[in-house]
Amino acid sequence: MQIGPNFLSGRTRIGRSRLSPGIFSHLDQAGWRLAIRDLHAYAVQGATQKQLYGIAFRVVEAAERDAINYKIQELLGVKDFAANSQLFCPPEGHLHIVDSEHVAHVCNRHSDLIAEQRRGSVAIVAEDFERIIEVVSPKNIGEFSMERGIARIIYSKEFELARMVVIEELRTRSVAFKTMYKPKK
């Protein structure tokens, strides 16, 4: 498989211990679609010793941080706001990223039509990855959770055939895509 020019301009190798925000490109809607298609193709190509690549699709700005804080108050209550604001609200300047490892996870775990029907879900298809940026928005936050000491934000948005759920984890320097699935309505 050959990686397209849009993928090459919109990606970087991700080190496990350190992310450098300056080397990610910020993509417009058309650039995002091309880059995520190439990232998806790369993630599912089946190579055993693949590099880890990622795309940053948005920087957390003050308005987004304020909206997330509002959601924390709304969902968890004002009483628990101070503690939970520190846990669940990414600092300004953090990047929302999608990496090849987690795209491969979604494809391996949530794209089998029969297995997803047994779970009461709809199988993920390649085009669903293009919708991540539509779902990852403070207005779509449905839940906050902790898993193994890592804060997670769970987004949910209704589409024609199914609801799409995207889970992001707050990391040291980023807000990272973890997984997504589509439960039936």
Summary of the structure (lengths in Angstrom):
residues: 185
radius of gyration: 16.4
end to end distance: 36.2
largest distance: 53.1
contacts: 536
relative contact order: 0.16
helix: 42%
strand: 28%
